[in-house]
Amino acid sequence: MTPRLRVESWAAVIGFVAAVALLAALAEGFLRWFPPTEQEPYIGDASPRQGPFVGDRTFGVSYRSFDAFAAVNAERLQPFLPLGTPGAPLWAMFGNSFVQAPGMLGDTLRERVPERRIFYLGRNEDLPVRFAQVALLLDHGLRPERVFVVLLPLDLAGLGVQPLATLQVTSHGALGYQPRLPDGIAGRLLARSALVRAAWFRAGRQRGNPAFDPRALNERIDAPLLGDVGRLFTGLADAAHAHGVPVTVVLIPSYQQVLRGAPYGFQDTLTPLLVGLGYDVCDPRDRFARAASPDLFAPDRHLSPQGNQLLAGAVLAHLTEIGALRDRQDGPQR
């Protein structure tokens, strides 16, 4: 190779390396200033997200004030303000869309039990946030006749992927998570480079427990997850006991349990834990098993109107059985 060709070859290599370095620097800068949306919960105070939250030793997260909570939930909260106002007995319900969505359990009980005021916020929230809401409302004067915590197996999926120990709240009040990073040099590189971090996050490896499989919740609740669930329910039991409010936990069976023969490990594991903490537990699996039909479910696997009537009937029958509905006679049980 002649000296001239050698120089040209090296110039090409250097030019290529410089171009790659420039592109990498541009990508690094872009990702630092404009992080992808899926990264925002994991980048702490660099996240543009804002919220009403602060960290909490009991539930991992709470609201920075009652006013902050009220601002987020103004529409649903307004009819019940000021909290503690005398009126018809009140049932306060906390759960996912199986409670909150139009036509679901909250609305169904409003129709079937008109002599009770049915309180629910109409928003899906992470499980720790729901528990923080109960404690906050009780501390600020809400005095329900009974609190209902409604759970399905899938409600524990969020905690399974992101254990309580990974929760963190940014200085802007947004709920986020500490990213899981590898040990050693790789972890230090990930912590410093937005470009490398993007690849790690894209693979889902930043999650607290990336191996967690939510499909297994019908069968079992692994020890670490059960420990977090126990911590949340212990905190809620303390709050409810301090205000003299009974709590019923309703364990709704999943579509797979009712129609696909999945086991009831979720219910069988939670029930003794909850009873041991002083909770009343309503497990309507037998009613769903006797009436098992695709008609109980909507195409998206929420309960259909028929399924919600069945669930509401099971809850009312349970309350009658434990003596919590002596003042009423419910209609035919469905």
Secondary structure, DSSP 8 states (H G I E B T S, - for coil): --HHHHHHHHHHHHHHHHHHHHHHHHHHHHHHHS--GGGGGGSGGGS----SEEEETTTEEEES-HHHHHHHTHHHHGGG-STT---S-EEEEE-SHHHHSTTSHHHHHHHH-TTSEEE-------HHHHHHHHHHHHHTT---SEEEEEE-GGGGHHHHHS-GGGEEE-TTS-EEE-----SHHHHHHHHH-HHHHHHHHHTTTTSSSTT--GGGGGT---HHHHHHHHHHHHHHHHHHHHHT--EEEEE---HHHHHS----HHHHHHHHHHHHTT-EEE-THHHHHHT--GGGB-TTSSB-HHHHHHHHHHHHHHHHHTTS-TT-------
